[in-house]
Amino acid sequence: MSKILITGATGNIGFEVIRFLIKIDSSNRIIAGVRNIEKAKKTFENFSDIGYTHFDFEDFNTFDSALNGIDKIFLLRPPHISDVDTYFKPLILKIKEKNIKQIVFLSVQGAEKSKVIPHNKI
């Protein structure tokens, strides 16, 4: 059984990713990476068998423990974070350090062609 870390878990997209994985009865262990675990537990009170870990894009100290034992990541860029070098580069380096090989990154259409949007740099 793989462990999947879902970033942005309590947002619209992250919530739907978790809902879908539960609906298809995925054999993966779902871990919601959230800033507030108690609030997240209320959000997912109707879902069973979800794990929680403290994860905050703006707090590098949360990266190491949140990524422990993780095999796959659903990576979502929070709208308010656009500084890729400051926030995403350290996360990607930590992901590599943890030898996590599978990342699903939610980007935007045409990101590969537009140098001005953060998705391009990620």
C-alpha positions, 0 to 999 in steps of 0.5 A: 500500500502506497501513502499519498500526500495530498497538499491543499487537502481542505481546498476545493480541488484537494477535497475532490481528489480525496473524495475521488480516491475514497470513492474508487476505494483506492488501496493507497493510504491517503494523507491530508497535508494541512495547516490545521489538523483539527479543522481538517478532521471536521472537513473530512468527518464523513470520510473514513481512513484518512491520515493527517499530517501538519504541512505548510508551504510557508513553514519549511520545518513541516516538510521533513515530517510530512514527507516521512514514509510518503510514496506519492504526492499530489502537489497543488500551488496555493494561489497566494504563493508565487515565489517558486525559489523561496517556497517550492524549490526547498520542497522539491529538494526535500522530495528528492532527498526523501526519494519520492518518485511520483508527483502529480502537479496540478498546473494550468493549460499552457504553463509550458509556454508562459514564462510569467506564471509560477506554474512554468517554473515549478 
